[in-house]
Amino acid sequence: MIITQTPFRMSFFGGGTDFSGFFNEHGGAVLSTTFDKYAYVTVRHLPPFFEYKTHITYSKEEKVNQISDIQHPAIRNAMEWLDMHKIRMTYEADLPARSGLGTSSSFAVGMLNAFYALKGKYADKRKLADDAIYLERELCKEAGGIQDQIAASFGGFNRIDFSQDGYVVKPVIISPERKKLLNDHLMLFFTGFSRFSSDIQKGTEKSMKDKTKELLEMYHLVDDAEKILTDKNVSLDEFGKLLDYTWKLKRGISSGISTGSIDEQYDKAIKAGALGGKLLGAGGGGFLLFYVPFEKQEAVKNALKDQMYVPFKFENDGTKVIYYGPEEYEN
């Protein structure tokens, strides 16, 4: 039996520049972190006592004899690609799917990590990220960028640069004290809405062709945000104000990114004292993140009392096997 633990991510700056259609021509970068909410994938070989050959449990339950009969596209494609047979797999998570935290990519990375481990093969973080990108973007034909798979695999607080030549993951050089201070200023709220990221991404990808100027500005904001974090003489409040600026930029790229209800919640938090924030992920719903001075945090909680507040801490490990019990088994 194998159990993997893979973190979810929050992206602060540069979202949209991780689409190949943009970064192949202009380059791109994102500033993001993973945090202590996780996707868990358990995989073992299915004992040969059942009428079915594969048993999968996620938000649904599937018992099938042919891999081609599996409804979940990522599971079906991954099993066909890696030649997985006769398995029992369970997926569970700390936070809901379709909520803007890269949950589908965290699942993909964790599943691939578990599959390789079950085969007795080691896959490093770059291979897991690359394979998850291939699985979601090529085999499953899902629209979107490539930052989520990389963040989930590598973990930590990073700047990820994209180009025609691939990507480079660079840890942000920030003292533990300043990093904790940033963490303590951030507040996460669940809006209560969820949507399929790929559906939003399709609209965003189409509109991006007309929004090169805005995306180039979002790209350059990654530099500005990194300078704020790494210069101890600059107040972290500037990071919060920059979040507000990039959120307004992002809203201008596609009409599907925000809704009237989300805008209303955002405005309430700003009026209560948040310096800035953004909707995480592709848009249309999910989690709102705010940068809030300590003395205003209770007021922001009260202003968003109808939304669920989710405390969190940054994490640094990325995907990992947390239980490894090899089996003697013949397919």
Secondary structure, DSSP 8 states (H G I E B T S, - for coil): -EEEEEEEEEEEE-TTTTSHHHHHHH-EEEEEEEEEEEEEEEEEE--TTSS-SEEEESSSEEEESSGGG---HHHHHHHHHHT--SEEEEEEESS-SSSSS-HHHHHHHHHHHHHHHHTT----HHHHHHHHHIIIIIIS-----SHHHHHHHH-SEEEEEEETTEEEEEE----HHHHHHHHHHEEEEE-S----HHHHHHHHHHHHTT-HHHHHHHHHHHHHHHHHHH-TTS-THHHHHHHHHHHHHHHTT-TTS--HHHHHHHHHHHHHT--EEEE-SSSSSSEEEEE--GGGHHHHHHHTTTSEE----EE---SEEEEE-------
